[in-house]
Amino acid sequence: MPEVVVYILEGRTLEQKRGLVKDITEAVVKNAGTTAEQVTVSLVETAKTSKGKGGVLFSEMAPR
């Protein structure tokens, strides 16, 4: 039973998360020879004030 864990910054809509889980599940089914019912996808959301890159918090970075 494959399990995929995705670490992602907070802020995505429920619709975006649904699409992400659906697409990841389909990719695992296609490439791992399993069924959708056997695939677990966990989205681990992190606050922008709790994660940084290059020594700078994401909450303090200029918008892209």
C-alpha positions as CSV (number, residue, x, y, z in Angstrom):
1,M,0.0,0.0,0.0
2,P,1.9,3.1,-1.2
3,E,1.9,6.2,0.9
4,V,2.9,9.6,-0.4
5,V,3.6,12.5,2.0
6,V,3.7,16.0,0.5
7,Y,5.0,18.9,2.5
8,I,3.4,22.1,1.3
9,L,3.0,25.7,2.5
10,E,-0.4,26.7,3.8
11,G,-2.7,28.7,1.6
12,R,-4.0,26.3,-1.1
13,T,-7.8,26.1,-1.6
14,L,-9.7,22.9,-0.9
15,E,-10.2,22.5,-4.7
16,Q,-6.4,22.8,-5.3
17,K,-5.8,20.1,-2.6
18,R,-8.4,17.8,-4.1
19,G,-6.7,18.1,-7.5
20,L,-3.3,17.5,-6.1
21,V,-4.4,14.4,-4.2
22,K,-6.2,13.1,-7.3
23,D,-3.3,13.6,-9.7
24,I,-0.7,12.1,-7.3
25,T,-3.0,9.1,-6.8
26,E,-3.3,8.6,-10.5
27,A,0.4,8.8,-11.0
28,V,1.1,6.2,-8.3
29,V,-1.5,3.9,-9.7
30,K,0.0,4.2,-13.2
31,N,3.6,3.7,-12.2
32,A,3.4,1.4,-9.1
33,G,0.9,-1.2,-10.4
34,T,-1.6,-0.7,-7.6
35,T,-5.2,0.6,-7.2
36,A,-6.4,4.0,-6.1
37,E,-8.0,2.4,-3.0
38,Q,-4.6,1.3,-1.9
39,V,-2.9,4.7,-2.2
40,T,-2.7,7.1,0.7
41,V,-1.7,10.8,0.1
42,S,-1.0,13.0,3.1
43,L,-0.7,16.8,2.7
44,V,1.3,18.3,5.6
45,E,0.7,22.0,5.6
46,T,3.2,24.4,7.2
47,A,2.6,28.0,8.2
48,K,4.7,30.5,6.2
49,T,5.9,31.7,9.6
50,S,7.2,28.3,10.5
51,K,9.4,27.5,7.4
52,G,12.2,29.2,5.7
53,K,14.7,28.9,2.8
54,G,18.1,30.5,2.5
55,G,17.9,31.7,6.1
56,V,14.6,33.7,5.5
57,L,11.1,32.8,6.6
58,F,8.7,32.3,3.8
59,S,6.4,34.9,5.4
60,E,9.2,37.5,5.0
61,M,10.0,36.8,1.4
62,A,8.8,39.1,-1.4
63,P,5.8,37.7,-3.2
64,R,6.5,36.0,-6.5
